[in-house]
């Protein structure tokens, strides 16, 4: 019998539909609500990726953290039954504390393999990403609402006998927050999957933090180069947010008082791949501001494939939203000098140094290219750069 008692979140005026906050408005098993954080040092020595997700219609909450150091990738993953208190963002040794919404968060991992205690502070207001929709035939398979944000991080990271002091001047933090419907494992493809196979997918997701501005670039293209998602937005004049008093009202006043965001048109990525792979060595993104065309230079510092450790498809040892039983925790270290064939068919997050209009910034160059992509010269899933 279903438990229909009110949950703690029902005390607050946050309801969007006439349902308890125990339930989401859709019965789709693929309903999700999650976040991802990137913490990177400016020399490319370390890249921490951490996230937490809730999958209400399969009753799962899970979290993960991966740390790339040299040729090693340390990973801690945890999963459990979703409880009533949605304000508690904790699974096993991993937790996120919202100290001040949209402004300051604390990230904690307390595990023998890897530990960290970090304060993530926004330097810029959250920026909405384009509404994300995908269909297979007539069926909606993905609908996500997202915002992205960049900031500074302070604290400490420890793993495998190494300690990394994290300072605001030497490290950058970005984060993405999304919710909606997104495929999780366990569903048969059926007729629509058979009659509408994936020919190709090309993706660039690129949040960049400069000292006085924040740039977001998104490109998603089909096999023939048809663009299904497009964004290039530059946020100006919000550096004062980093000097706010810490109150919600103060942070909000900086959000509303900032100058209007600049749209930079139709970004054109020019990616140089390592021969025999689809691994980017560097990139140049042409930004189409009609007043002043610009080029965003991308220098890859270090890389972390999301299919290794982080639970993104097509990972074969754990994926988000899958039931692992109550109180499940897994920890392991991957040797990235060894071949990991699935990594080539998943998205990879690259910590990167960026240059734009005489300024140097830091952030993530997230990229995945699978199957045919005519603009890049890739003909099928086995095709690679010459």
For each residue, the residues with C-beta under 8 A, 3 or more apart:
1:
2:
3: 22
4: 20 22
5: 22
6: 10 11 20 22
7: 10 20 21 22 84 85 86
8: 11 84 85 86 87
9: 12 14 21 85 86 87
10: 6 7 15 20 21 22
11: 6 8
12: 9
13:
14: 9 21
15: 10 18 19 21
16: 25
17: 25
18: 15
19: 15 22 23 24 25
20: 4 6 7 10 23
21: 7 9 10 14 15 86
22: 3 4 5 6 7 10 19 84
23: 19 20 56
24: 19 31 56 57
25: 16 17 19
26: 31 57 181
27: 57
28: 31 57 181
29: 57 58 184 186 187
30: 57 141 181 182 183 184 187 321
31: 24 26 28 55 56 57 180 181
32: 53 54 55 178 179 180 181 182 184 320 321
33: 53 54 56 178 179
34: 51 52 53 54 177 178 179 320
35: 51 52 53 96 175 176 177 178
36: 49 50 51 175 176
37: 48 49 50 51 107 120 173 174 175
38: 47 48 49 173 174 175 349 351 363 364
39: 47 48 49 50 107 118 120 153 157 166 171 172 173
40: 44 46 47 48 171 172 173 301 302 351 362 363 364
41: 44 45 46 164 166 170 171 351
42: 170 171 172 353 362
43: 170 301
44: 40 41 47 301 302 351 353
45: 41 69 164 302
46: 40 41 67 68 69 157 164 302
47: 38 39 40 44 67 68 301 302 303 304 349 351
48: 37 38 39 40 65 66 67 68 116 157
49: 36 37 38 39 64 65 66 67 304 306 310 349
50: 36 37 39 63 64 65 66 94 107 109
51: 34 35 36 37 63 64 65 310
52: 34 35 61 62 63 89 91 94 96
53: 32 33 34 35 61 62 63 320 321
54: 32 33 34 60 61 82 86
55: 31 32 58 59 60 61 62 82 184 320 321
56: 23 24 31 33 59 82
57: 24 26 27 28 29 30 31
58: 29 55 184 186 321 323
59: 55 56 81 82 323
60: 54 55 79 80 81 82 321 322 323
61: 52 53 54 55 79 80 81 82 83 91
62: 52 53 55 77 78 79 80 91 311 320 321 322 324
63: 50 51 52 53 77 78 79 90 91 92 94 95 96
64: 49 50 51 75 76 77 78 94 309 310 311
65: 48 49 50 51 75 76 94 109 114 116
66: 48 49 50 73 74 75 304 308 309 310
67: 46 47 48 49 73 74 75 114 157 159
68: 46 47 48 72 73 302 303 304 336
69: 45 46 72 74 159 160 162
70:
71: 335 336 337
72: 68 69 160 333 334 335 336
73: 66 67 68 304 308 309 333 334 336
74: 66 67 69 113 114 159 160 309 331 333
75: 64 65 66 67 308 309 310 330 331 332 333 334
76: 64 65 92 93 94 109 111 113 114 329 330 331
77: 62 63 64 309 311 318 329 330 331
78: 62 63 64 91 92 93 94 328 329 330
79: 60 61 62 63 91 92 318 322 323 324 325 328
80: 60 61 62 83 91 92 326 327 328
81: 59 60 61 326
82: 54 55 56 59 60 61
83: 61 80 88
84: 7 8 22
85: 7 8 9 88
86: 7 8 9 21 54
87: 8 9
88: 83 85
89: 52 95 96 97 98
90: 63 94 95 96
91: 52 61 62 63 78 79 80 94 95
92: 63 76 78 79 80 111 327 328 329
93: 76 78 109 110 111 329
94: 50 52 63 64 65 76 78 90 91 108 109 111
95: 63 89 90 91 107 108
96: 35 52 63 89 90 105 106 107 108
97: 89 105 106 108
98: 89 101 105
99: 103 104 105 106 119
100: 103 104 246 248 251
101: 98 248
102: 122 125 126 149 251 255
103: 99 100 121 122 244 246 248 251
104: 99 100 119 120 121 122 246
105: 96 97 98 99 119 120 175
106: 96 97 99 117 118 119 120
107: 37 39 50 95 96 116 117 118 119 120 155
108: 94 95 96 97 116 117 118
109: 50 65 76 93 94 114 115 116
110: 93 115
111: 76 92 93 94 114 115 329 331
112: 115 331
113: 74 76 159 160 331 332 333
114: 65 67 74 76 109 111 157 158 159 160 331
115: 109 110 111 112 157 158 159
116: 48 65 107 108 109 155 156 157 158 166
117: 106 107 108 155 156
118: 39 106 107 108 153 154 155 156 157 166
119: 99 104 105 106 107 153 154 155
120: 37 39 104 105 106 107 151 152 153 173 175
121: 103 104 151 152 153 154 168 173 242
122: 102 103 104 125 126 149 150 151 241 251
123: 150 151 152 209 214 238 239 241 242
124: 127 149 150 151 209 214 235 238 241
125: 102 122 149 235 238 241 254 255 258
126: 102 122 147 148 149 177
127: 124 147 148 149 214 216 233 235 261
128: 145 146 147
129: 132 146 147 148 176 216 218 231
130: 218 229 230 231
131: 143 144 145
132: 129 142 143 144 145 146 180 229
133: 140 142 143
134: 140 141 142 143 228
135: 138 139 140 141
136: 139 141 192 193 196
137: 192 195 196
138: 135 192
139: 135 136 192
140: 133 134 135 143 181
141: 30 134 135 136 181 183
142: 132 133 134 180 181 182 183
143: 131 132 133 134 140 180 181
144: 131 132 178 179 180 181 182
145: 128 131 132 178 179 180
146: 128 129 132 176 177 178
147: 126 127 128 129 176 177 178
148: 126 127 129 174 175 176 177 207 216
149: 102 122 124 125 126 127 174 175 177
150: 122 123 124 172 173 174 175 207 208 209 214 363
151: 120 121 122 123 124 173 174 175 209
152: 120 121 123 168 171 172 173 242
153: 39 118 119 120 121 166 168 171 172 173
154: 118 119 121 166 167 168 171
155: 107 116 117 118 119 166
156: 116 117 118 163 164 165 166
157: 39 46 48 67 114 115 116 118 163 164 166
158: 114 115 116 162 163 164
159: 67 69 74 113 114 115 162
160: 69 72 74 113 114 333
161:
162: 69 158 159
163: 156 157 158
164: 41 45 46 156 157 158
165: 156
166: 39 41 116 118 153 154 155 156 157 170 171
167: 154 170 171
168: 121 152 153 154 171
169:
170: 41 42 43 166 167
171: 39 40 41 42 152 153 154 166 167 168
172: 39 40 42 150 152 153 209 361 362 363
173: 37 38 39 40 120 121 150 151 152 153
174: 37 38 148 149 150 151 207 209 363 364
175: 35 36 37 38 105 120 148 149 150 151
176: 35 36 129 146 147 148 207
177: 34 35 126 146 147 148 149
178: 32 33 34 35 144 145 146 147 182
179: 32 33 34 144 145
180: 31 32 132 142 143 144 145
181: 26 28 30 31 32 140 141 142 143 144
182: 30 32 142 144 178
183: 30 141 142 187 313
184: 29 30 32 55 58 187 319 320 321 322
185: 313 319 321 322
186: 29 58 322
187: 29 30 183 184
188: 193
189: 192 193 194
190: 193 194
191: 194 195
192: 136 137 138 139 189 195 196
193: 136 188 189 190 196 197
194: 189 190 191 197
195: 137 191 192
196: 136 137 192 193
197: 193 194
198: 201 370 371
199: 222 223 371 372
200: 222 223 224 369 370 371 372 373 378
201: 198 220 221 222 223 368 369 370 371
202: 219 220 221 222 225 368 369 370 373 375 376
203: 219 220 221 347 366 367 368 369
204: 217 218 219 220 267 269 285 365 366 367
205: 217 218 364 366 367
206: 215 216 217 218 285 296 298 363 364 365 366
207: 148 150 174 176 214 215 216 363 364
208: 150 214 215 216 217 296 354 356 361 362 363
209: 123 124 150 151 172 174 214 361 362 363
210: 213 214 215 354 356 359 360 361
211: 239 359 361
212: 236 237 239 359
213: 210 234 235 236 359
214: 123 124 127 150 207 208 209 210 234 235 238
215: 206 207 208 210 232 233 234 235 264 296 354 356 361 363
216: 127 129 148 206 207 208 231 232 233 235
217: 204 205 206 208 231 232 267 285 287 296
218: 129 130 204 205 206 229 230 231 232
219: 202 203 204 227 229 230 267 269
220: 201 202 203 204 227 228 229 230
221: 201 202 203 225 226 227 228 373 375
222: 199 200 201 202 225 226 228
223: 199 200 201 371 372 373 374
224: 200 372 374
225: 202 221 222 373 374 375
226: 221 222
227: 219 220 221 230
228: 134 220 221 222
229: 130 132 218 219 220
230: 130 218 219 220 227 266 267
231: 129 130 216 217 218 267
232: 215 216 217 218 263 264 265 266 267 287 288
233: 127 215 216 261 262 263 264
234: 213 214 215 261 262 264
235: 124 125 127 213 214 215 216 238 258 261
236: 212 213 258 259 261 262
237: 212 240 258 259
238: 123 124 125 214 235 241 254 255 258
239: 123 211 212 242 243
240: 237 243 244 254
241: 122 123 124 125 238 244 251 254 255 258
242: 121 123 152 239
243: 239 240
244: 103 240 241 247 250 251 254
245: 250
246: 100 103 104 250 251
247: 244 250 251
248: 100 101 103 251 252
249: 252 253
250: 244 245 246 247 253 254
251: 100 102 103 122 241 244 246 247 248 254 255
252: 248 249 255 256
253: 249 250 256 257
254: 125 238 240 241 244 250 251 257 258
255: 102 125 238 241 251 252 258
256: 252 253
257: 253 254
258: 125 235 236 237 238 241 254 255
259: 236 237
260:
261: 127 233 234 235 236
262: 233 234 236 289
263: 232 233
264: 215 232 233 234 267 287 288 289 294
265: 232 287 288 289 290
266: 230 232 288
267: 204 217 219 230 231 232 264 285 286 287 288 296
268: 285 286 288
269: 204 219 283 284 285 286
270: 283 284 285 286
271: 280 282 283 367 376
272: 280 281 282 283
273: 277 278 279 280 281 384 385
274: 277 279 280 281 385
275: 384 385 386
276: 384 385
277: 273 274 344 384 385
278: 273 344 369 378 384 385
279: 273 274 303 348
280: 271 272 273 274 283 298 300 350 365 367
281: 272 273 274 300
282: 271 272 297 298 299 300
283: 269 270 271 272 280 297 298 365 367
284: 269 270 295 296 297 298
285: 204 206 217 267 268 269 270 295 296 298
286: 267 268 269 270 293 294 295
287: 217 232 264 265 267 293 294 295 296
288: 232 264 265 266 267 268 293
289: 262 264 265 292 293 294
290: 265 293
291:
292: 289
293: 286 287 288 289 290
294: 264 286 287 289 356 357
295: 284 285 286 287 356
296: 206 208 215 217 267 284 285 287 354 355 356
297: 282 283 284 354 355 356
298: 206 280 282 283 284 285 352 353 354 365
299: 282 352 353 354 355
300: 280 281 282 303 350 351 352 365
301: 40 43 44 47 350 351 352 353
302: 40 44 45 46 47 68 350 351
303: 47 68 279 300 348 349 350 351
304: 47 49 66 68 73 308 309 310 348 349 350 351
305: 308 340 343 346 347 348 349
306: 49 310 311 312 315 346 347 348 349
307: 310 312 313 314 315 340 342 343 345 346 347
308: 66 73 75 304 305 315 334 336 340 342 343
309: 64 66 73 74 75 77 304 315 332 334
310: 49 51 64 66 75 304 306 307 315
311: 62 64 77 306 315 318 319 320
312: 306 307 315 319 320 346 347
313: 183 185 307 319 346
314: 307 342 345 346
315: 306 307 308 309 310 311 312 318 319 342 346
316: 342
317: 330 332
318: 77 79 311 315 322 324 330
319: 184 185 311 312 313 315 322
320: 32 34 53 55 62 184 311 312
321: 30 32 53 55 58 60 62 184 185
322: 60 62 79 184 185 186 318 319
323: 58 59 60 79
324: 62 79 318 328 330
325: 79 328
326: 80 81
327: 80 92
328: 78 79 80 92 324 325
329: 76 77 78 92 93 111
330: 75 76 77 78 317 318 324
331: 74 75 76 77 111 112 113 114
332: 75 113 309 317
333: 72 73 74 75 113 160
334: 72 73 75 308 309 340
335: 71 72 338
336: 68 71 72 73 308 340
337: 71
338: 335
339:
340: 305 307 308 334 336 343
341: 344 345
342: 307 308 314 315 316 345 346
343: 305 307 308 340 346 348
344: 277 278 341
345: 307 314 341 342 370 381
346: 305 306 307 312 313 314 315 342 343 368
347: 203 305 306 307 312 366 367 368
348: 279 303 304 305 306 343 366 367 368
349: 38 47 49 303 304 305 306 364 365 366
350: 280 300 301 302 303 304 364 365 366 367
351: 38 40 41 44 47 300 301 302 303 304 362 364
352: 298 299 300 301 362 363 364 365
353: 42 44 298 299 301 360 361 362
354: 208 210 215 296 297 298 299 360 361 362 363
355: 296 297 299 358 359 360 361
356: 208 210 215 294 295 296 297 359 361
357: 294
358: 355
359: 210 211 212 213 355 356
360: 210 353 354 355
361: 172 208 209 210 211 215 353 354 355 356
362: 40 42 172 208 209 351 352 353 354
363: 38 40 150 172 174 206 207 208 209 215 352 354
364: 38 40 174 205 206 207 349 350 351 352
365: 204 206 280 283 298 300 349 350 352
366: 203 204 205 206 347 348 349 350
367: 203 204 205 271 280 283 347 348 350
368: 201 202 203 346 347 348
369: 200 201 202 203 278 373 376 378
370: 198 200 201 202 345 381
371: 198 199 200 201 223 378 380 381
372: 199 200 223 224 378 379 380 381 383
373: 200 202 221 223 225 369 376 377 378
374: 223 224 225 377 378
375: 202 221 225
376: 202 271 369 373
377: 373 374 383
378: 200 278 369 371 372 373 374 383 384
379: 372 383
380: 371 372 383
381: 345 370 371 372
382:
383: 372 377 378 379 380
384: 273 275 276 277 278 378
385: 273 274 275 276 277 278
386: 275
